[in-house]
């Protein structure tokens, strides 16, 4: 049986980290642009990186929230494709995993 409480705590902690990071990114992006053209160019490049980090954080947040919902409804830890249990070793690495190792491999090989 999967220790869902352990994963719930991990997921909630990670979600808090992401929320804090997203707030910081928003604050950085809201800063007034530097009037110097060369410096503004560097800021623009930095903003693009921050925006991508923010987008990645939002995607991960959605995955975490979905995993927390699966914990609530009792489907956490089961592959969404084959309904087999996801190994705890996989969940330890990616606690919001939705596929077992075999289904994830099949998906990767079909996308190659």
N, CA and C atoms as an extended XYZ file, in Angstrom:
336
Properties=species:S:1:pos:R:3:atomname:S:1:resname:S:1:resid:I:1 pbc="F F F"
N         0.834       -1.183        0.000 N   UNK     1
C         0.000        0.000        0.000 CA  UNK     1
C         0.882        1.252        0.000 C   UNK     1
N         0.471        2.246       -0.732 N   UNK     2
C         1.239        3.471       -0.889 CA  UNK     2
C         0.969        4.411        0.291 C   UNK     2
N         2.036        5.000        0.817 N   UNK     3
C         1.932        5.964        1.907 CA  UNK     3
C         1.554        7.326        1.314 C   UNK     3
N         0.266        7.521        1.082 N   UNK     4
C        -0.173        8.753        0.422 CA  UNK     4
C         0.109        9.989        1.274 C   UNK     4
N         0.122        9.849        2.578 N   UNK     5
C         0.396       11.000        3.446 CA  UNK     5
C         1.805       11.531        3.197 C   UNK     5
N         2.745       10.632        3.037 N   UNK     6
C         4.131       11.032        2.741 CA  UNK     6
C         4.178       11.839        1.443 C   UNK     6
N         3.508       11.337        0.420 N   UNK     7
C         3.520       12.017       -0.879 CA  UNK     7
C         2.716       13.313       -0.840 C   UNK     7
N         1.626       13.322       -0.082 N   UNK     8
C         0.842       14.546        0.046 CA  UNK     8
C         1.707       15.656        0.645 C   UNK     8
N         2.460       15.321        1.683 N   UNK     9
C         3.333       16.313        2.317 CA  UNK     9
C         4.413       16.796        1.348 C   UNK     9
N         5.012       15.869        0.604 N   UNK    10
C         6.034       16.248       -0.385 CA  UNK    10
C         5.443       17.156       -1.459 C   UNK    10
N         4.271       16.780       -1.952 N   UNK    11
C         3.632       17.557       -3.012 CA  UNK    11
C         3.244       18.952       -2.521 C   UNK    11
N         2.699       19.036       -1.331 N   UNK    12
C         2.321       20.340       -0.788 CA  UNK    12
C         3.539       21.222       -0.539 C   UNK    12
N         4.633       20.626       -0.073 N   UNK    13
C         5.867       21.397        0.146 CA  UNK    13
C         6.407       21.919       -1.181 C   UNK    13
N         6.410       21.071       -2.195 N   UNK    14
C         6.893       21.493       -3.513 CA  UNK    14
C         5.992       22.568       -4.104 C   UNK    14
N         4.687       22.435       -3.918 N   UNK    15
C         3.750       23.435       -4.412 CA  UNK    15
C         4.014       24.785       -3.752 C   UNK    15
N         4.300       24.778       -2.473 N   UNK    16
C         4.624       26.025       -1.757 CA  UNK    16
C         5.898       26.642       -2.331 C   UNK    16
N         6.923       25.821       -2.584 N   UNK    17
C         8.166       26.317       -3.199 CA  UNK    17
C         7.880       26.971       -4.545 C   UNK    17
N         7.070       26.309       -5.355 N   UNK    18
C         6.745       26.838       -6.674 CA  UNK    18
C         5.968       28.151       -6.570 C   UNK    18
N         5.021       28.211       -5.654 N   UNK    19
C         4.253       29.445       -5.473 CA  UNK    19
C         5.166       30.596       -5.077 C   UNK    19
N         6.095       30.337       -4.149 N   UNK    20
C         7.051       31.372       -3.736 CA  UNK    20
C         7.912       31.812       -4.914 C   UNK    20
N         8.371       30.845       -5.706 N   UNK    21
C         9.199       31.167       -6.875 CA  UNK    21
C         8.403       31.993       -7.884 C   UNK    21
N         7.149       31.628       -8.115 N   UNK    22
C         6.327       32.357       -9.074 CA  UNK    22
C         6.077       33.795       -8.625 C   UNK    22
N         5.901       33.990       -7.337 N   UNK    23
C         5.746       35.350       -6.815 CA  UNK    23
C         7.019       36.149       -7.068 C   UNK    23
N         8.161       35.551       -6.799 N   UNK    24
C         9.442       36.219       -7.037 CA  UNK    24
C         9.624       36.552       -8.525 C   UNK    24
N         9.274       35.635       -9.379 N   UNK    25
C         9.394       35.861      -10.828 CA  UNK    25
C         8.490       37.018      -11.253 C   UNK    25
N         7.261       37.023      -10.752 N   UNK    26
C         6.345       38.125      -11.093 CA  UNK    26
C         6.915       39.466      -10.651 C   UNK    26
N         7.492       39.496       -9.457 N   UNK    27
C         8.085       40.744       -8.958 CA  UNK    27
C         9.238       41.187       -9.853 C   UNK    27
N        10.066       40.236      -10.266 N   UNK    28
C        11.190       40.557      -11.150 CA  UNK    28
C        10.697       41.093      -12.495 C   UNK    28
N         9.670       40.470      -13.027 N   UNK    29
C         9.154       40.887      -14.330 CA  UNK    29
C         8.449       42.242      -14.269 C   UNK    29
N         7.955       42.607      -13.081 N   UNK    30
C         7.251       43.882      -12.926 CA  UNK    30
C         8.192       45.070      -12.716 C   UNK    30
N         9.485       44.796      -12.556 N   UNK    31
C        10.437       45.888      -12.333 CA  UNK    31
C        10.469       46.821      -13.538 C   UNK    31
N        10.713       48.088      -13.258 N   UNK    32
C        10.792       49.108      -14.309 CA  UNK    32
C        12.020       48.843      -15.173 C   UNK    32
N        11.838       48.862      -16.501 N   UNK    33
C        12.978       48.628      -17.391 CA  UNK    33
C        14.049       49.712      -17.234 C   UNK    33
N        15.276       49.306      -17.394 N   UNK    34
C        16.407       50.231      -17.334 CA  UNK    34
C        16.361       51.144      -18.557 C   UNK    34
N        16.606       52.451      -18.376 N   UNK    35
C        16.570       53.361      -19.525 CA  UNK    35
C        17.725       53.151      -20.504 C   UNK    35
N        18.801       52.545      -20.049 N   UNK    36
C        19.949       52.297      -20.920 CA  UNK    36
C        19.606       51.171      -21.902 C   UNK    36
N        19.779       51.437      -23.202 N   UNK    37
C        19.390       50.470      -24.242 CA  UNK    37
C        20.106       49.131      -24.072 C   UNK    37
N        21.416       49.156      -23.854 N   UNK    38
C        22.182       47.911      -23.732 CA  UNK    38
C        21.716       47.111      -22.512 C   UNK    38
N        21.505       47.812      -21.425 N   UNK    39
C        21.050       47.135      -20.212 CA  UNK    39
C        19.628       46.604      -20.391 C   UNK    39
N        18.792       47.352      -21.096 N   UNK    40
C        17.411       46.921      -21.360 CA  UNK    40
C        17.401       45.651      -22.205 C   UNK    40
N        18.353       45.543      -23.112 N   UNK    41
C        18.472       44.351      -23.947 CA  UNK    41
C        18.790       43.122      -23.091 C   UNK    41
N        19.696       43.296      -22.149 N   UNK    42
C        20.053       42.198      -21.240 CA  UNK    42
C        18.847       41.847      -20.371 C   UNK    42
N        18.144       42.874      -19.905 N   UNK    43
C        16.952       42.636      -19.088 CA  UNK    43
C        15.895       41.847      -19.871 C   UNK    43
N        15.759       42.173      -21.138 N   UNK    44
C        14.793       41.469      -21.981 CA  UNK    44
C        15.132       39.979      -22.068 C   UNK    44
N        16.408       39.680      -22.249 N   UNK    45
C        16.828       38.277      -22.297 CA  UNK    45
C        16.560       37.595      -20.957 C   UNK    45
N        16.867       38.302      -19.872 N   UNK    46
C        16.600       37.748      -18.542 CA  UNK    46
C        15.112       37.510      -18.338 C   UNK    46
N        14.286       38.446      -18.831 N   UNK    47
C        12.837       38.301      -18.699 CA  UNK    47
C        12.334       37.074      -19.439 C   UNK    47
N        12.913       36.798      -20.601 N   UNK    48
C        12.500       35.611      -21.355 CA  UNK    48
C        12.792       34.337      -20.568 C   UNK    48
N        13.945       34.311      -19.916 N   UNK    49
C        14.305       33.147      -19.091 CA  UNK    49
C        13.338       33.038      -17.914 C   UNK    49
N        13.064       34.172      -17.267 N   UNK    50
C        12.141       34.166      -16.128 CA  UNK    50
C        10.738       33.715      -16.553 C   UNK    50
N        10.299       34.180      -17.709 N   UNK    51
C         8.977       33.769      -18.197 CA  UNK    51
C         8.926       32.262      -18.432 C   UNK    51
N         9.990       31.702      -18.988 N   UNK    52
C        10.014       30.258      -19.219 CA  UNK    52
C        10.027       29.500      -17.895 C   UNK    52
N        10.801       29.997      -16.923 N   UNK    53
C        10.802       29.368      -15.601 CA  UNK    53
C         9.411       29.440      -14.972 C   UNK    53
N         8.757       30.577      -15.150 N   UNK    54
C         7.402       30.735      -14.632 CA  UNK    54
C         6.436       29.771      -15.292 C   UNK    54
N         6.532       29.648      -16.610 N   UNK    55
C         5.656       28.712      -17.333 CA  UNK    55
C         5.909       27.278      -16.885 C   UNK    55
N         7.185       26.922      -16.723 N   UNK    56
C         7.514       25.572      -16.251 CA  UNK    56
C         6.943       25.336      -14.854 C   UNK    56
N         7.031       26.360      -14.015 N   UNK    57
C         6.488       26.260      -12.662 CA  UNK    57
C         4.980       26.079      -12.662 C   UNK    57
N         4.307       26.781      -13.561 N   UNK    58
C         2.851       26.636      -13.666 CA  UNK    58
C         2.459       25.232      -14.118 C   UNK    58
N         3.207       24.686      -15.061 N   UNK    59
C         2.933       23.323      -15.536 CA  UNK    59
C         3.121       22.323      -14.390 C   UNK    59
N         4.227       22.480      -13.658 N   UNK    60
C         4.470       21.566      -12.542 CA  UNK    60
C         3.405       21.736      -11.459 C   UNK    60
N         2.977       22.968      -11.213 N   UNK    61
C         1.923       23.214      -10.218 CA  UNK    61
C         0.638       22.494      -10.603 C   UNK    61
N         0.292       22.532      -11.883 N   UNK    62
C        -0.917       21.834      -12.344 CA  UNK    62
C        -0.793       20.327      -12.115 C   UNK    62
N         0.389       19.793      -12.393 N   UNK    63
C         0.609       18.354      -12.192 CA  UNK    63
C         0.495       17.997      -10.709 C   UNK    63
N         1.043       18.846       -9.864 N   UNK    64
C         0.984       18.604       -8.420 CA  UNK    64
C        -0.459       18.676       -7.928 C   UNK    64
N        -1.193       19.693       -8.366 N   UNK    65
C        -2.597       19.807       -7.953 CA  UNK    65
C        -3.409       18.606       -8.414 C   UNK    65
N        -3.120       18.112       -9.609 N   UNK    66
C        -3.808       16.915      -10.101 CA  UNK    66
C        -3.469       15.702       -9.231 C   UNK    66
N        -2.201       15.595       -8.825 N   UNK    67
C        -1.788       14.486       -7.956 CA  UNK    67
C        -2.481       14.587       -6.600 C   UNK    67
N        -2.605       15.795       -6.066 N   UNK    68
C        -3.291       15.975       -4.789 CA  UNK    68
C        -4.765       15.583       -4.915 C   UNK    68
N        -5.366       15.864       -6.054 N   UNK    69
C        -6.752       15.434       -6.291 CA  UNK    69
C        -6.841       13.909       -6.350 C   UNK    69
N        -5.838       13.275       -6.972 N   UNK    70
C        -5.844       11.811       -7.032 CA  UNK    70
C        -5.682       11.207       -5.641 C   UNK    70
N        -4.913       11.879       -4.780 N   UNK    71
C        -4.805       11.404       -3.394 CA  UNK    71
C        -6.177       11.465       -2.738 C   UNK    71
N        -6.882       12.570       -2.941 N   UNK    72
C        -8.223       12.729       -2.334 CA  UNK    72
C        -9.207       11.678       -2.830 C   UNK    72
N        -9.152       11.390       -4.138 N   UNK    73
C       -10.153       10.449       -4.668 CA  UNK    73
C        -9.708        8.985       -4.621 C   UNK    73
N        -8.495        8.746       -4.116 N   UNK    74
C        -8.038        7.370       -3.935 CA  UNK    74
C        -7.380        6.734       -5.143 C   UNK    74
N        -7.151        7.505       -6.194 N   UNK    75
C        -6.535        6.923       -7.401 CA  UNK    75
C        -5.035        7.219       -7.496 C   UNK    75
N        -4.484        7.885       -6.498 N   UNK    76
C        -3.059        8.211       -6.522 CA  UNK    76
C        -2.219        6.936       -6.491 C   UNK    76
N        -1.152        6.955       -7.289 N   UNK    77
C        -0.228        5.828       -7.288 CA  UNK    77
C        -0.583        4.725       -8.258 C   UNK    77
N        -1.623        4.960       -9.058 N   UNK    78
C        -2.015        3.987      -10.066 CA  UNK    78
C        -1.881        4.622      -11.449 C   UNK    78
N        -1.363        3.839      -12.371 N   UNK    79
C        -1.132        4.298      -13.735 CA  UNK    79
C        -2.469        4.664      -14.387 C   UNK    79
N        -2.505        5.823      -15.002 N   UNK    80
C        -3.736        6.258      -15.666 CA  UNK    80
C        -3.992        5.502      -16.963 C   UNK    80
N        -2.977        4.823      -17.466 N   UNK    81
C        -3.137        4.084      -18.727 CA  UNK    81
C        -3.526        2.625      -18.479 C   UNK    81
N        -2.786        1.926      -17.612 N   UNK    82
C        -3.034        0.491      -17.414 CA  UNK    82
C        -3.631        0.160      -16.048 C   UNK    82
N        -3.742        1.141      -15.170 N   UNK    83
C        -4.309        0.999      -13.825 CA  UNK    83
C        -3.474        0.114      -12.888 C   UNK    83
N        -2.244       -0.176      -13.287 N   UNK    84
C        -1.332       -0.915      -12.407 CA  UNK    84
C        -0.693        0.068      -11.422 C   UNK    84
N        -0.257       -0.428      -10.263 N   UNK    85
C         0.401        0.462       -9.301 CA  UNK    85
C         1.699        1.038       -9.878 C   UNK    85
N         1.948        2.299       -9.559 N   UNK    86
C         3.223        2.937       -9.899 CA  UNK    86
C         4.179        2.620       -8.761 C   UNK    86
N         5.362        2.144       -9.084 N   UNK    87
C         6.326        1.763       -8.056 CA  UNK    87
C         6.674        2.948       -7.160 C   UNK    87
N         6.784        2.703       -5.853 N   UNK    88
C         7.164        3.778       -4.938 CA  UNK    88
C         8.497        4.449       -5.319 C   UNK    88
N         9.413        3.667       -5.902 N   UNK    89
C        10.694        4.241       -6.319 CA  UNK    89
C        10.483        5.329       -7.374 C   UNK    89
N         9.510        5.124       -8.254 N   UNK    90
C         9.192        6.121       -9.282 CA  UNK    90
C         8.518        7.336       -8.631 C   UNK    90
N         7.583        7.085       -7.718 N   UNK    91
C         6.893        8.176       -7.037 CA  UNK    91
C         7.842        8.977       -6.151 C   UNK    91
N         8.878        8.323       -5.631 N   UNK    92
C         9.867        9.045       -4.823 CA  UNK    92
C        10.603       10.083       -5.664 C   UNK    92
N        10.784        9.784       -6.942 N   UNK    93
C        11.484       10.702       -7.845 CA  UNK    93
C        10.517       11.726       -8.429 C   UNK    93
N         9.355       11.253       -8.882 N   UNK    94
C         8.348       12.126       -9.499 CA  UNK    94
C         7.012       11.823       -8.808 C   UNK    94
N         6.735       12.475       -7.680 N   UNK    95
C         5.532       12.123       -6.927 CA  UNK    95
C         4.220       12.421       -7.643 C   UNK    95
N         4.268       13.195       -8.716 N   UNK    96
C         3.050       13.467       -9.477 CA  UNK    96
C         2.979       12.616      -10.748 C   UNK    96
N         3.779       11.545      -10.802 N   UNK    97
C         3.780       10.660      -11.971 CA  UNK    97
C         2.381       10.090      -12.200 C   UNK    97
N         2.000       10.026      -13.478 N   UNK    98
C         0.674        9.491      -13.819 CA  UNK    98
C         0.767        8.153      -14.544 C   UNK    98
N         1.986        7.778      -14.944 N   UNK    99
C         2.181        6.527      -15.669 CA  UNK    99
C         3.175        5.646      -14.943 C   UNK    99
N         2.955        4.337      -15.006 N   UNK   100
C         3.938        3.397      -14.487 CA  UNK   100
C         5.162        3.416      -15.411 C   UNK   100
N         6.202        2.798      -14.990 N   UNK   101
C         7.442        2.795      -15.766 CA  UNK   101
C         7.232        2.197      -17.160 C   UNK   101
N         6.498        1.096      -17.241 N   UNK   102
C         6.288        0.440      -18.542 CA  UNK   102
C         5.504        1.324      -19.507 C   UNK   102
N         4.421        1.917      -19.036 N   UNK   103
C         3.622        2.785      -19.921 CA  UNK   103
C         4.396        4.048      -20.314 C   UNK   103
N         5.200        4.561      -19.397 N   UNK   104
C         6.015        5.742      -19.709 CA  UNK   104
C         7.040        5.392      -20.781 C   UNK   104
N         7.639        4.212      -20.668 N   UNK   105
C         8.607        3.773      -21.710 CA  UNK   105
C         7.934        3.628      -23.069 C   UNK   105
N         6.760        3.006      -23.069 N   UNK   106
C         6.038        2.820      -24.327 CA  UNK   106
C         5.711        4.178      -24.962 C   UNK   106
N         5.302        5.121      -24.144 N   UNK   107
C         4.982        6.446      -24.649 CA  UNK   107
C         6.220        7.132      -25.204 C   UNK   107
N         7.335        7.021      -24.506 N   UNK   108
C         8.594        7.619      -24.986 CA  UNK   108
C         9.031        7.001      -26.305 C   UNK   108
N         8.932        5.683      -26.405 N   UNK   109
C         9.383        5.022      -27.639 CA  UNK   109
C         8.447        5.337      -28.809 C   UNK   109
N         7.170        5.538      -28.541 N   UNK   110
C         6.258        5.886      -29.636 CA  UNK   110
C         6.431        7.334      -30.083 C   UNK   110
N         6.968        8.185      -29.224 N   UNK   111
C         7.223        9.588      -29.578 CA  UNK   111
C         8.580        9.781      -30.237 C   UNK   111
N         9.408        8.747      -30.251 N   UNK   112
C        10.756        8.872      -30.844 CA  UNK   112
C        10.721        8.684      -32.329 C   UNK   112
